[in-house]
């Protein structure tokens, strides 16, 4: 596993929220050792859905984006769930061309995405 950056950031959010491992485990419906292992980098980070829920629960919504990024880095992969064929085709096209996109193109794509409301 990577350097457990996600687990460290999650632990910091949890402690700042004055929540215990048990609080998080109960909220997610998992065991205390499971949460501990995630924080220590012994297990993969939680799913994006659970990370979003945890950010709300722990009151660290401002760190949600960073937690999601760290989870992807620690996992070494991104899991996407396109809702329809148009989204699926766009993601496949992006994946096929990702290594050919220059920095300026990536910045333009990012700017377009940033214009959209979440």
Residue pairs with C-beta under 8 A, 6 or more apart in sequence:
1 41
1 42
1 44
1 74
2 41
2 73
2 74
2 76
3 41
3 74
4 39
4 40
4 41
4 74
5 70
5 73
5 74
6 38
6 41
6 45
6 67
6 70
6 71
6 73
6 74
7 38
7 39
7 40
7 41
7 45
7 74
8 39
9 63
9 66
9 67
9 70
10 38
10 39
10 45
10 54
10 67
11 39
13 54
13 55
13 58
13 60
13 63
13 67
14 20
14 21
14 23
14 24
14 39
14 58
16 58
16 60
17 57
17 58
17 59
17 60
19 57
19 58
21 32
21 35
21 36
21 39
22 32
24 35
24 54
24 57
24 58
25 31
25 32
25 34
25 35
27 53
27 54
27 57
28 35
28 46
28 50
28 53
28 54
34 43
37 43
38 44
38 45
38 46
41 74
44 74
44 75
45 51
45 70
45 71
45 74
45 75
46 54
46 71
47 79
48 68
48 71
48 79
51 64
51 67
51 68
51 71
52 64
52 68
54 67
55 61
55 63
55 64
55 67
60 67
72 78
80 91
82 88
82 90
82 91
101 109
